[in-house]
Amino acid sequence: MTLNFNAKIELSAKEKTKAIFDSIVIDNKFYPENPTSTKISFNENILIEIDSKQIPQLRANLNSTLRLIQASINSINSVNT
């Protein structure tokens, strides 16, 4: 029996949401060997959907994506101050 695990995150950073989306979606495009299926979409909010057959891979991808989001927010904030 094969189990599938998934995570879905929706986030908004108000006026910064589109800029954050633009910065993280590029990383996903240039990582075709990713062992997880990661979909990132934008419609007022950012929606991240991750599917994997193994929990460690799901967790690693989720952590990486959240760190990218935090780095994007920090970069935008450093420019705006």
C-alpha positions, 0 to 999 in steps of 0.5 A: 500500500502506498500512502500519499501525504500532502500539505496546503498553505494559503498566505497573504502579505497584503500589498507584498503578496504578489512580490513574494509569489514572484520570488518563490515561484521561480525557485519551483520552476528551476527544481525539476528533480524535486521528489515532491509535487509542489504547486504554487498559485496566486489569486489575491493570496498565495496557495502552496500545495505539496504532495509526497509519498514520504513524510520527510520529503514533504517536511523538507520541501515545506520547510524550504518553501517557508524559508524562501517566503521568510527570506522574501519578506525580509528582503522586501522589508529591508528595501522599504526601510 
